[in-house]
Amino acid sequence: MTNYARRLGLFSGTMAVIGGIIGSGIFATPNVVAQRVGTSGLALVTWILGGLVALAGAFCYGELGERSPKAGGQYVYLRDAFGPLPAFLYAWALLLVMA
């Protein structure tokens, strides 16, 4: 039996997160974007602007994670900002949406 080390480096971890965030929608939506904007140049600009908005959101979550390095993600951020009740309601709503 071969024992492989279970570890992710910076590059492979980053690629795993990007793959999880982008998902398969990147392959389904270019047609819709191209139809709505009309030109390929404008479609490319639209994708770049969307990427910049997503990057800004990622930086916000990175900052939140650095300020509150606890397990729980959005639940912890909501609990720290607004108290336990909104965080509890968010967690249950998320659970019901995913179920």
C-alpha positions as CSV (number, residue, x, y, z in Angstrom):
1,M,0.0,0.0,0.0
2,T,1.4,3.3,-1.0
3,N,1.1,6.3,1.4
4,Y,0.8,9.6,-0.4
5,A,1.2,12.8,1.5
6,R,-2.0,14.8,1.7
7,R,-0.9,18.4,1.2
8,L,-1.7,21.3,-1.0
9,G,0.7,24.0,-1.9
10,L,-0.2,27.6,-2.5
11,F,-0.7,27.1,-6.3
12,S,-2.8,23.9,-6.0
13,G,-4.8,25.3,-3.1
14,T,-5.5,28.4,-5.0
15,M,-6.6,26.5,-8.1
16,A,-8.9,24.3,-6.0
17,V,-10.6,27.4,-4.6
18,I,-10.9,29.1,-8.0
19,G,-12.3,25.9,-9.5
20,G,-14.9,25.7,-6.7
21,I,-15.9,29.3,-7.0
22,I,-16.1,29.5,-10.8
23,G,-17.7,26.1,-11.3
24,S,-19.2,25.1,-14.6
25,G,-21.1,28.3,-15.3
26,I,-18.1,29.7,-17.0
27,F,-18.8,27.2,-19.9
28,A,-22.5,27.9,-20.0
29,T,-22.8,31.7,-19.9
30,P,-20.5,33.1,-22.5
31,N,-23.2,32.6,-25.2
32,V,-25.7,34.6,-23.1
33,V,-23.3,37.4,-22.5
34,A,-22.3,37.6,-26.1
35,Q,-26.0,37.8,-27.2
36,R,-26.8,40.6,-24.7
37,V,-23.8,42.9,-25.3
38,G,-23.5,42.4,-29.1
39,T,-19.7,42.6,-29.7
40,S,-16.9,40.3,-28.6
41,G,-14.8,43.2,-27.2
42,L,-17.7,44.4,-25.0
43,A,-18.2,40.8,-23.8
44,L,-14.6,40.6,-22.8
45,V,-14.8,43.9,-21.0
46,T,-17.9,42.6,-19.2
47,W,-16.1,39.5,-18.1
48,I,-13.1,41.5,-16.8
49,L,-15.4,43.8,-14.8
50,G,-17.2,40.9,-13.3
51,G,-13.8,39.4,-12.4
52,L,-12.8,42.6,-10.7
53,V,-16.0,42.7,-8.7
54,A,-15.4,39.1,-7.6
55,L,-11.8,39.9,-6.7
56,A,-13.0,42.7,-4.5
57,G,-15.4,40.3,-2.7
58,A,-12.6,37.8,-2.3
59,F,-10.4,40.5,-0.7
60,C,-13.2,41.4,1.7
61,Y,-13.6,37.8,2.8
62,G,-9.8,37.5,3.1
63,E,-9.8,40.5,5.4
64,L,-12.7,39.1,7.5
65,G,-10.9,35.8,7.8
66,E,-7.8,37.5,9.0
67,R,-9.6,39.6,11.6
68,S,-11.6,36.6,12.9
69,P,-9.5,33.4,12.4
70,K,-12.2,31.0,13.7
71,A,-14.0,28.2,12.0
72,G,-17.5,29.1,10.8
73,G,-17.1,31.5,7.9
74,Q,-20.1,33.8,7.4
75,Y,-21.8,32.6,10.6
76,V,-18.8,33.9,12.6
77,Y,-18.7,37.2,10.7
78,L,-22.4,37.8,11.3
79,R,-22.2,36.8,14.9
80,D,-19.3,39.2,15.5
81,A,-21.0,42.1,13.7
82,F,-24.7,41.7,14.7
83,G,-24.9,39.2,17.5
84,P,-25.9,35.6,17.9
85,L,-29.6,35.8,16.7
86,P,-28.9,37.0,13.1
87,A,-26.1,34.6,12.8
88,F,-28.3,31.7,14.0
89,L,-31.1,32.7,11.6
90,Y,-28.6,32.9,8.7
91,A,-27.2,29.5,9.5
92,W,-30.7,27.9,9.6
93,A,-31.8,29.6,6.4
94,L,-28.7,28.5,4.7
95,L,-29.3,24.9,5.9
96,L,-32.9,25.0,4.6
97,V,-31.8,26.4,1.2
98,M,-29.2,23.7,0.8
99,A,-31.4,20.8,2.0
